[in-house]
Amino acid sequence: MMLLGLESAEVTQIPQRILLTAVMVLVLVWAVYGIRRSWRKKAIGQADIPVPNSVPIDFIAEQTFVGRYLASTYANDWLKRIVVHGLGAPSRVVVDVSTLGIRMNFNQTREIFIPSADISLVRADRAIAGRAFEKDGIAVILWKLGTTEIASGFRADTSEDHARFLEMTISKQESGK
């Protein structure tokens, strides 16, 4: 019965609350605008990086892995993200491995192909593009796109798949030499 008699306090200082809300909205819009502007400026500076290869017609996957594409960076600087051609945006990905190379299908909206000849190294690492995980928690694929050396990070959904991906790609790399 006591609860029925309680009332909430009257809202006071409505103009100040509206002003503070408007200021917060403006700050958020300004921050998003700044991020977008910075991303576009970075893309203009990376315009010399060619479009990744499309998947060959005769590509047949030997093994498929589902996981998270973390991003691509310059091979010599794991903090300098490559943003052109969608290579800088983290995404869900299905990775198919074959003797021809690696196909990455991003949310079934786009895909890229990394030919085996362009892959210089696959290794286990702990960080890429400002993302850090446990020791050997990321598979880093070092490859060439035109004249640019790129490091792309992939993390499989399960630790078993992650280990199989590394084992398969590293063994292909060693048998190719």
Long-range contacts (C-beta under 8 A, 24 or more apart in sequence): 39-83, 39-88, 42-81, 42-83, 43-83, 43-84, 46-82, 46-83, 46-84, 47-84, 48-146, 48-148, 49-82, 49-84, 49-85, 49-145, 49-146, 49-148, 50-145, 50-146, 51-85, 52-85, 52-87, 52-112, 52-113, 52-114, 52-145, 53-112, 53-113, 53-114, 53-115, 54-111, 54-112, 54-113, 55-103, 55-111, 55-113, 56-100, 56-113, 58-100, 59-96, 59-98, 59-100, 59-101, 59-103, 59-113, 60-98, 61-96, 61-97, 61-98, 61-103, 62-96, 62-97, 62-98, 62-99, 62-168, 63-96, 63-97, 63-164, 63-165, 63-168, 64-94, 64-95, 64-96, 64-97, 65-94, 65-95, 65-96, 65-97, 65-154, 65-156, 65-161, 65-164, 65-165, 66-92, 66-93, 66-94, 66-95, 66-156, 66-157, 66-161, 67-92, 67-93, 67-95, 67-154, 67-155, 67-156, 67-157, 67-161, 67-162, 68-92, 68-93, 68-154, 68-155, 68-157, 69-93, 69-104, 69-106, 69-152, 69-153, 69-154, 70-128, 70-129, 70-131, 70-138, 70-152, 70-153, 70-154, 70-155, 71-128, 71-129, 71-131, 71-152, 71-153, 72-129, 72-150, 72-151, 72-152, 72-153, 73-128, 73-129, 73-150, 73-151, 73-153, 74-148, 74-149, 74-150, 74-151, 75-142, 75-149, 75-150, 75-151, 76-149, 78-127, 78-128, 78-129, 78-151, 79-129, 79-130, 81-129, 81-130, 82-148, 82-150, 85-112, 86-110, 87-112, 87-150, 87-152, 88-129, 90-131, 93-154, 95-154, 95-156, 95-165, 97-165, 97-168, 97-169, 97-172, 99-172, 102-141, 102-169, 104-152, 104-154, 114-141, 114-143, 114-152, 116-172, 116-176, 118-143, 118-144, 118-145, 119-143, 119-169, 119-173, 120-144, 120-149, 121-173, 122-166, 122-169, 122-170, 122-173, 123-170, 124-166, 125-153, 128-153, 129-153, 136-166, 137-162, 139-165, 139-166, 139-169, 141-169
